[in-house]
Amino acid sequence: MKQLIVNADDFGLTRGVNQGIIRAHREGILTSATLMATAPAFEHAVALALANPGLGVGCHLVLVGGKAVAPPQEISSLADSDGRLPVSLSGFAARVSAGTIRPADIERELRAQIEKIRGAGIQPSHVDTHKHTHVHPIVMEIIARIVPDYGIRRVRNPIESLRDSWNGVGLSTRLAPAGVVRVVGRNFHESAARHGLRSPDHFLGLARTGQLGPEALRRVIEQLPEGSTEIMVHPGVCDEDLARTGSRLQAQRQLELDGLLDAAVKRTVEKEGIRLISFCGLN
């Protein structure tokens, strides 16, 4: 049996991103989204999530970019005095590896983000991380240890098969990041299993971030492997609010929204006998 979770990252980034995610759920094949507790349009996203209970909502945990949720004086090795988190993913990873960011500060910030989301009335279906920081073994170990405290038993498997990511669609400019994740995250499965966390069997979307328009998404779905798969997407409306965020993905969000709404994509899901689920349906 083929089961498919289609998860939108960055829920809460802007109102336009939120509206694109909800439209992709109501009218398209989107089944899940991950909410950023640190994002500017967090409250708007929460209101939309509560009004659309069929959408699975998880935590998109943020350790790079933006402002922390925890008071800066409580996480001084992670955030600056204004509460700003590290800007660079590579810089963050280097500091974690060197021990200059204390694991206790990472744990305090991650707990604050999860508690903010739960405090807004949402019980998270799962967790993943902005820029896949949980592939770092120290971050993953913290996440795997703390999320069961909040009744969370599912986590994104961020390791993508490079063969599946090619998937007959053509070469991607983001195969290198997918390859790095495979190397850095080699202990992911061991850590998840040790703490009783579940993940889909397969993960797709990193090597094709921002590229899953109608044709590419249809071809990826046609070649899904057996078992459960998560496809990561970033739908949204490209507007001035999005431009002000500085996000690398701008018009690409509209392209991926078009893919999720495409009639041929929906017909392909039906023709292939694929069961659409959220992380809540991952047993």
N, C-alpha and C positions, 0 to 999 in steps of 0.2 A: 504494500500500500504506500502511496505517496501522499504525505501530509505537508502542507506549506504554510509557514508563517511569513507574512509580508509586514515587516516592521519599519515604521518611519522614525528616524532619529530626529532630535532637535525640537521636539514638541515644547512650545513655550518660547522659542527664539524670537518670533514676531507674531503679530496677529495674522499676517498673511500666510506665514508658515502654518500656524494653527488651522486657519480656514482651509488651506490646501489639504492638510492631513484629514480633517473631518470630511471634506468632500470626497477624497480618495476612499475613505471608509464607507460612506453612505452610498456612493455611486460606483465605486470601483472594487478592487480586490484587496485593499489594505485591511489587515486584521488587527494590527497592533501598533503601538507607538511608545516611545520612551520619553519621559518628561524630565526637563532640566529644572531643578529647583533653583538654580542660579540665574535663570533667564528673565529678560525684561517682561515678557508676556506670559509669565507663569500663571497669574490669576485667571487670565482669559482662557488659557489652556485647561485649567482645572474646571472652569464652568462648562466648557465644551465637553470635556471628558465625562463629567457627571450627567450631562444631558444625552450622552451617547453610550449607555452602559454596555453595548455589544462590542465596543472597542477595548481590547486589552491594553492596559496602561502599565508600563514598567518605569523604572528609574534610569535615567541617562546621567550617570554619576560624572561629575566634572571636577577634574584636578588641574586642568590646564585652560587658561583663558577666563576672563571675567572675574567676578567678585565672589568670595567665599560666603557661605551661610553662617558658619561658626564665627564668633567674635575673633578678630585678628590677634588679640593678645593671647588667645588660647591655642593658636596654631602658628606661632611666630616663625617656625622653621619652614612652613609651607606658604604662608601669605605675608605680604608686606604690611606695614602699619596701617595702610588704607584698606586692607582686606583683599588686595589683588592677588590672584593666583598666578603661578608661573606662566609666562607668555609662550615659551617654546617647549614643544614636546620633547625634543632632544635634550634640552637643558634640564627639564624636570626629571627625565629618566636618568641622566648622569648624576644629578644630585641625590636621587633616591638610592642609586647604586653605591654612591660614595658615603652614604649615611648622613649627609648634611640636612636632609629632610627627615625628621623623626617619624617612624611608623605610627607613634601615638597621635601625632598631629594629623596624619592622613586618616586614621580611624575616626578621630573626633569630627573632622569635616565630613566624611562620608556618612557618619551617623546623623549629623545635623541635616544633611540633604534628604536622607531617607525619612527622617522624622518630620521634616517640613512637608513632604509629599503626603505622608500618612495623616498628618495633622490637618491637611486640606480635605480629607475625606476619601482618599484614594488608597486602596490596598494594592500595592504593586504586584503585578504578575511575574516580574522578573527584574533583573538588573543587567545593564551593559554600561559602557563608559565612553565618554567623549574622547575621540581620537584613540580609542582602544587602549587606554592606559592600563587596563587590567591584564594585558598580556605580560606586563612586568611581574615577575614572580612574587616580589614583595607586596605589590598592590593586590594581586590576585589572592594571596594568602590572607590578607586583611579582609577583603570582600567576602571570601568564602567562609571565613570564621564568623563575621558579624551578621550577615544577612539572615541566617536562620533565626536570629533573635527577633526578627520582624515578620516571621512567617513566610519568608521568601525562600523558595527552593529551586529556582530556575535562573540560569545565567546564560548570557550569549556565549556560544562557542565561536571565538573570533578567528579560528584557523581555517582558511579557505584553501581548497584544493586548486592549485594553479592550473591543472588540466581542466577542471570544471569551470574556472573563471574565464578561460579562453572560450570554451563551449561553442565553438563554431562561429562566433560572432566577429572574430578578427582580433588582432593584437590590441592590448590596452596599454595606455601610458602609465597605469598604476599597478603593474605587476610587481614592481620593486617593493612598494610598501607592503603588499600582500606577502611577499617572500620574507621580508623582515619580521612580520608578525609570526610567521611559521617558525622562524628561528628563535626569537625572543620568548615566544609562548609555548615552548616545547614541554614545559611542565604543567600547562594549564589543566589537562585532563586528570592528571594525578591529584592536583590540589582540589579540583571540583569533586572528584570521587571521594576523597578523604573526608570531605565535609557533607557528603550526601546531596550534592547539587546536580540537577539535571540540565542537559542542553539538547538542542536538536542534533541529529546525526551529522548534518552538513550545514555549511554557512557559505553564502554567496553575496557579493555586492561590494566588497572592498576594492577589488581590482577594477571594478566598473563604477566606482562612485561618481554620481552625476551623469552617467552615460546610459541609464536604463530607460530610454525612450520606448515608444511602442514596438518597433521592430526588434530591438535588442532584448527587451523584456519577454516578448513572445518566444523568441528563439531559446532564451535561457529556460523558460518554463517547459518548452517542448522536450528539453533534454535533462529534466530534473532526475536525479538518482532516486532509487527506492529509499524508503524511510522518511524521516522528517527533515525538512530543510527550512532554514531562515534565509530570506532575501532581505538585505538591508537597503532601504531607499531613503531619499531626502526630498519629498515633495513639498511644494509651497508656491506661493505667489511672489513673483519677483517685483518688488516695489521699493520705494525710497527707504522704508523702515529696514528692509533687508540690506540694502546698500550700506546703510549706516552701521550695521553690525560688523562690517569688514569680513564677513564669511566668504570663503573661497568659492562656495557654490551660490551662484546668483541665477542666471537664466537656466542653469542645469536643473534647478528645482522645478521650474515649470515643465521642462522636458520630461522629468520623471513623473510629475503629476499627470501629464498627458498619457504616459505609458500605463499608469495604474487605472486610468479611466477608459482606455481604448477597448472598443467592442471586440476586436480580434483577439486581444489578450484574454478577455473574459471568456470568449468561446474556446480558446486553447485550454484554459483551466478545466472547462467542462468536458471537452473532447478527450483530454488525457486522464479523466477520472480522478483529478487531484482534489483532495479534501482540504479546504481552507480552514485553518485554526489559528487561535492566538496561543500565547505561551500557557494560558490557563488550560488549554486542551492537550498539553504535552504531558502524557502520563508516564 
